[in-house]
Amino acid sequence: MADKIQIRMLGEFTLTYQGNVISDQDNRSKKIWTLLEYLITFHKKEISHATLINLLWHNNESNVDPENALKTILHRARTTLDKLHYPSSKLILHHRDNYSWNNDVAYEVDIDQFEHACTLADDPNLPVSERLAHYNHAFQLYKGKFLPKNAEDDWAIPIATYYHSLYIKAVHNMIELLLAAEEYEQVIQICSAAVAIDPYDEPLHFHLIRSLYLTGERKKAIEQYDKVIRMFYDSFGINPSEELTQLYQEIMKEEKSPVADLNIIKEHLREQNAQKTAYLCDYSVFKNLYQIEARSAARSGLSVFLCLITLTSLKPNSDTSLMANAMERMSGTIAQSLRSGDVYARFSVNQYIIMLPSASYENCTTIATRIQKSFANSKPHLNVASSYALSELEPQIFLTDEE
């Protein structure tokens, strides 16, 4: 192993030989690293002179002679490789106007090892223990996406997509085998690392939350659920899937031992660290409360209004952090502006839904306007405007036996 050049392209780009390391963290010339990365990625091929020129100067940079510039980049690339102190052999070969990585030298590339490990692990004829060993090897090799510093380069995008899809498939296959063996602790470890690489894979979050719950980590499971729904709200403005919501409801039920003393039950039901502000709840909880109010309104005749608060960015092409910060501030504004018995929930990436029982349309207008003004006057000012819409709750209509 020490006599081979170790090349890492997943999560970073480094070449290591006997303690000597070169890396694309050296930002002095991106073209040098792009050249090396391209030759190593396609190390089984010869790359034409024209292909390299198109790769490095596809934007037709002015005042550049690509023929001489390529010779300069190749010279500098070879000088960079000299820092590895690899004996005798040239690492970049030139043959008939083509260039290639020297496959006769001793080296290992993580993308080849990763793909090979995935292929072995996918063999259903192997014992489960061997498949898991191969999956674990692949999992350890995948330190992150392919050449992350080249994430915007046209040539690297499909390759990065390919290896990432292999990784996600391997992770899910590995989780399936571990779940069958009820190895929930390992599932937690795998999912925790995988969501750090792909935070928007909802099934990974599902397995992580469920495995935390099944290993007795109920509090951590709930915290992870809260983190996930906030992330999906902020990034995509969507509610969690029905499967994830059902898991959350299952966790919240948490089986209890029989208790005869109601005082004990009341103590368990009591809200801890309650604040004298409106109650922020998950949208699935809000939906249940809405349905209860709809049933009550059919009997009592009391009016209940819904208020939808919407935020709109005034800054073109603003990033998601601006809206996330604005939504966080609006949540605090709503909480302070309503009664402690009122409830509200996050509805989308830029909206909150509020329930206002026993209130007239005029009162609701006053409340919504107060929320708008408080938000607008908060410091520091954000380039975000707010608007609202009101609608009266429709009482639940019950079907009779005849119907």
C-alpha positions in Angstrom: 0.0 0.0 0.0 2.8 2.4 0.9 4.5 1.7 -2.5 1.3 2.7 -4.4 0.1 6.2 -5.2 -3.2 6.6 -3.4 -5.7 8.8 -5.3 -8.8 10.1 -3.7 -11.5 11.7 -5.8 -14.6 11.2 -3.6 -15.1 14.2 -1.3 -11.6 15.6 -2.2 -8.8 15.3 -4.7 -5.5 14.2 -3.3 -2.6 12.1 -4.4 -0.5 10.5 -1.7 2.8 8.6 -2.0 4.9 7.6 1.1 3.7 10.5 3.1 4.0 13.1 0.3 0.6 14.7 -0.5 -0.6 17.0 -3.3 -4.1 18.3 -3.3 -6.4 20.7 -5.2 -6.7 22.7 -2.0 -3.8 24.6 -3.7 -5.9 27.1 -5.6 -3.1 28.7 -7.6 -4.2 27.2 -10.9 -7.5 25.4 -11.3 -6.5 24.4 -14.8 -3.6 22.3 -13.5 -5.9 20.4 -11.2 -8.6 20.0 -13.9 -6.1 18.5 -16.2 -4.9 16.0 -13.6 -8.4 15.2 -12.5 -9.6 14.6 -16.1 -6.6 12.3 -17.0 -7.0 10.3 -13.9 -10.8 10.0 -14.2 -10.4 8.7 -17.7 -7.2 6.8 -16.9 -8.2 3.9 -19.2 -8.2 6.1 -22.2 -5.9 8.3 -24.3 -7.1 11.9 -24.3 -6.6 13.9 -27.5 -4.8 17.2 -27.6 -8.0 18.9 -29.0 -10.1 17.4 -26.1 -7.8 18.9 -23.5 -7.8 22.3 -25.2 -11.6 22.3 -25.3 -11.7 21.2 -21.6 -9.5 24.0 -20.4 -10.4 26.8 -22.8 -13.9 26.0 -23.9 -14.9 29.6 -23.2 -12.6 30.9 -25.9 -10.6 33.1 -23.5 -9.2 36.2 -25.2 -5.5 36.7 -25.6 -4.8 33.0 -25.1 -2.9 30.8 -27.4 -4.3 27.4 -26.4 -1.5 25.4 -28.1 1.3 27.1 -26.0 -0.9 27.4 -23.0 -1.6 23.6 -22.9 2.2 23.0 -23.1 2.6 25.3 -20.1 -0.2 23.6 -18.1 1.3 20.2 -18.8 4.7 21.3 -17.7 3.3 22.7 -14.5 1.2 19.6 -13.9 4.3 17.4 -14.2 6.2 19.8 -11.8 3.3 19.4 -9.4 3.4 15.6 -9.6 7.2 15.7 -8.9 6.3 16.7 -5.3 5.2 13.1 -4.8 8.8 12.0 -5.3 7.6 8.9 -7.2 10.7 7.2 -8.6 11.7 6.9 -12.3 8.4 6.7 -14.2 6.6 9.5 -15.8 3.0 9.8 -14.6 1.7 11.7 -17.6 2.4 10.1 -21.0 2.4 11.7 -24.4 1.9 9.6 -27.5 1.0 10.8 -31.1 -0.8 14.0 -30.0 -2.6 12.1 -27.2 -2.1 12.3 -23.5 -2.8 9.7 -20.8 -2.2 8.7 -17.2 0.6 6.1 -16.9 -1.2 2.9 -16.0 2.0 1.0 -15.6 2.8 2.8 -12.3 1.5 1.4 -9.0 -1.6 3.3 -8.0 -5.1 3.0 -6.6 -8.1 5.2 -7.3 -10.9 5.3 -4.8 -13.6 5.6 -7.6 -12.5 2.2 -9.0 -12.4 0.6 -5.6 -15.8 2.1 -4.7 -17.5 0.8 -7.9 -15.9 -2.6 -7.5 -17.0 -2.9 -3.8 -20.6 -2.0 -4.8 -20.6 -4.6 -7.6 -19.4 -7.3 -5.2 -21.9 -6.2 -2.5 -24.9 -6.4 -4.9 -24.3 -10.1 -5.6 -27.4 -11.9 -3.9 -25.6 -15.2 -4.0 -23.0 -14.1 -1.4 -23.6 -14.6 2.3 -25.1 -11.6 4.1 -22.0 -11.1 6.2 -19.8 -10.8 3.0 -22.3 -8.5 1.3 -22.3 -6.2 4.4 -18.5 -6.3 4.5 -18.4 -5.1 0.8 -21.1 -2.5 1.4 -19.2 -1.2 4.5 -16.0 -1.0 2.4 -17.8 1.1 -0.2 -19.4 3.2 2.5 -16.0 4.0 4.0 -14.6 4.9 0.6 -17.3 7.4 -0.2 -16.1 10.5 1.7 -18.3 12.8 -0.3 -19.4 13.7 -3.8 -17.0 13.2 -6.8 -14.5 16.2 -7.1 -16.6 18.7 -5.1 -14.5 21.6 -6.2 -15.6 20.8 -9.8 -19.3 20.5 -9.0 -20.2 23.1 -11.7 -18.0 21.7 -14.4 -20.0 20.2 -17.3 -17.7 17.2 -17.7 -17.8 16.3 -14.0 -21.6 16.6 -13.3 -22.7 13.3 -14.9 -19.8 11.4 -13.3 -20.6 12.8 -9.9 -24.3 11.9 -10.4 -23.3 8.4 -11.3 -21.2 7.7 -8.3 -23.6 9.4 -5.9 -26.5 7.2 -7.3 -24.3 4.2 -6.7 -23.6 5.4 -3.1 -27.3 6.0 -2.3 -28.3 2.6 -3.7 -25.5 0.9 -1.7 -26.6 2.7 1.5 -30.3 1.7 1.1 -29.3 -1.9 0.3 -27.1 -2.0 3.3 -29.8 -0.6 5.5 -32.2 -3.2 4.2 -29.8 -6.0 5.2 -29.2 -4.5 8.6 -32.9 -4.0 9.4 -33.6 -7.6 8.5 -31.0 -8.5 11.2 -32.4 -5.9 13.6 -29.0 -4.2 13.8 -30.5 -0.8 14.6 -27.4 0.7 16.1 -25.5 0.2 12.9 -28.5 1.6 10.9 -28.2 4.7 13.1 -24.5 5.0 12.3 -24.9 4.5 8.6 -27.9 6.9 8.3 -26.3 9.6 10.4 -23.2 9.6 8.1 -25.3 9.3 4.9 -27.7 12.2 5.6 -24.6 14.4 6.2 -23.7 13.7 2.6 -27.3 13.7 1.2 -29.5 15.6 3.6 -32.6 15.5 1.4 -33.0 11.7 1.2 -36.2 11.4 3.2 -36.1 7.5 3.5 -32.7 7.8 5.2 -34.2 10.2 7.8 -37.1 7.8 8.2 -34.8 4.8 9.0 -32.7 7.0 11.3 -35.7 8.3 13.3 -37.3 4.8 13.5 -34.0 3.1 14.6 -33.4 5.8 17.2 -36.9 5.1 18.6 -36.5 1.3 18.5 -33.2 1.6 20.5 -34.9 3.6 23.2 -33.7 7.0 22.0 -37.2 8.5 21.8 -36.1 12.1 22.6 -33.4 12.0 19.9 -35.9 10.5 17.4 -38.3 13.4 18.1 -35.5 16.0 17.8 -34.4 14.4 14.5 -38.0 14.6 13.2 -38.3 18.3 14.1 -35.0 19.0 12.4 -36.1 17.2 9.3 -39.4 18.9 8.9 -37.8 22.3 9.4 -35.2 21.6 6.8 -37.8 20.4 4.2 -40.0 23.5 5.0 -37.0 25.9 4.6 -35.7 24.3 1.4 -38.8 23.1 -0.4 -41.8 24.3 1.4 -43.3 20.8 1.7 -44.7 18.8 4.5 -43.2 15.5 5.6 -44.5 12.4 3.8 -47.4 10.4 5.2 -45.0 7.6 6.1 -42.8 9.9 8.2 -45.9 11.6 9.8 -47.3 8.2 10.8 -43.9 7.2 12.3 -44.0 10.5 14.3 -47.5 9.8 15.6 -46.5 6.2 16.5 -43.5 7.6 18.5 -45.7 10.2 20.2 -48.2 7.5 21.4 -45.4 5.7 23.3 -47.0 2.7 25.1 -47.8 3.4 28.8 -48.2 1.0 31.7 -51.7 1.1 33.4 -52.0 4.1 35.8 -54.9 4.4 38.3 -54.1 7.9 39.6 -55.3 10.7 37.3 -53.0 13.2 38.9 -50.1 11.2 37.5 -51.6 11.3 34.1 -52.3 15.0 34.4 -48.7 15.6 35.3 -47.6 13.7 32.3 -49.9 15.7 30.0 -48.9 19.1 31.4 -46.9 21.2 29.0 -43.4 21.7 30.3 -41.7 25.1 30.3 -44.9 26.7 28.9 -44.6 30.3 27.6 -47.4 32.8 27.6 -47.4 32.9 23.8 -49.4 31.2 21.0 -48.8 27.5 20.5 -46.6 26.4 17.6 -47.3 22.9 16.5 -46.6 20.5 13.7 -48.9 20.8 10.7 -50.3 17.3 11.2 -51.2 18.3 14.8 -52.8 21.5 13.5 -54.9 19.5 11.1 -56.2 17.4 14.0 -57.0 20.5 16.0 -58.8 22.0 13.0 -61.0 18.9 12.6 -61.9 19.1 16.3 -62.9 22.8 15.9 -64.9 22.0 12.8 -66.9 19.4 14.8 -67.4 21.8 17.7 -68.5 24.6 15.4 -71.2 22.4 13.9 -72.7 22.1 17.4 -72.0 25.5 19.0 -72.3 27.8 16.0 -69.3 29.8 17.1 -67.2 31.2 14.4 -63.6 30.2 13.8 -61.3 31.8 11.3 -58.1 30.7 9.5 -55.4 33.2 8.7 -52.7 32.4 6.2 -49.6 34.6 6.5 -47.4 34.7 3.4 -43.9 36.1 3.1 -42.5 37.3 -0.2 -38.8 38.2 -0.9 -38.3 41.7 -2.3 -34.7 40.8 -3.3 -34.5 39.1 -6.7 -32.7 35.7 -6.7 -32.2 35.7 -2.9 -30.9 32.6 -1.3 -32.9 30.3 0.9 -31.2 31.6 4.1 -33.0 35.0 3.7 -36.5 33.3 3.7 -35.5 30.9 6.5 -34.4 33.8 8.7 -37.6 35.8 7.9 -39.8 32.7 8.7 -38.0 32.3 12.0 -38.7 35.9 12.9 -42.3 35.7 11.7 -42.8 32.7 14.0 -41.7 34.8 17.0 -43.9 37.7 15.9 -47.0 35.5 15.6 -46.3 33.8 18.9 -46.1 37.2 20.7 -49.1 38.7 18.9 -51.7 36.0 19.6 -53.4 34.6 22.8 -51.7 31.7 24.6 -54.7 29.5 23.6 -54.2 30.2 19.9 -52.4 27.7 17.6 -50.4 28.1 14.4 -48.2 25.9 12.2 -45.7 26.1 9.4 -47.6 25.5 6.2 -45.0 25.9 3.5 -41.5 27.4 2.8 -42.9 30.9 3.2 -46.3 30.5 5.0 -47.8 30.1 8.4 -51.4 29.0 9.1 -53.2 30.3 12.2 -56.5 29.3 13.8 -58.5 32.0 15.5 -61.5 30.7 17.4 -64.3 32.8 18.8 -63.3 35.8 16.7 -65.1 38.0 14.2 -63.8 38.9 10.8 -63.0 42.4 12.0 -61.1 41.1 15.0 -59.1 38.8 12.7 -58.3 41.6 10.4 -57.0 43.6 13.3 -54.9 40.7 14.5 -53.4 40.0 11.1 -52.6 43.7 10.6 -50.9 43.8 14.0 -48.7 40.8 13.0 -47.8 42.6 9.8 -46.8 45.8 11.5 -44.8 44.0 14.2 -42.9 42.0 11.6 -42.2 45.1 9.5 -40.9 47.1 12.5 -38.6 44.4 13.8 -34.9 45.0 13.5 -32.8 44.5 11.5 -35.0 45.0 8.5 -35.3 42.2 6.0 -36.1 42.5 2.3 -39.3 40.6 2.8 -42.9 41.6 2.7 -45.9 40.0 4.4 -49.5 39.5 3.3 -52.4 37.6 4.8 -55.7 35.9 3.8 -58.7 35.1 6.0 -61.3 32.5 5.6 -64.0 31.2 8.0 -63.8 27.6 9.1 -66.5 25.4 7.6 -68.4 23.3 10.3 -68.1 19.6 9.9 -71.2 18.1 8.2 -72.0 14.6 9.5 -73.7 12.0 7.4 -76.8 10.4 8.9 -77.4 6.7 8.9 -79.9 7.1 6.1 -77.4 8.9 3.9 
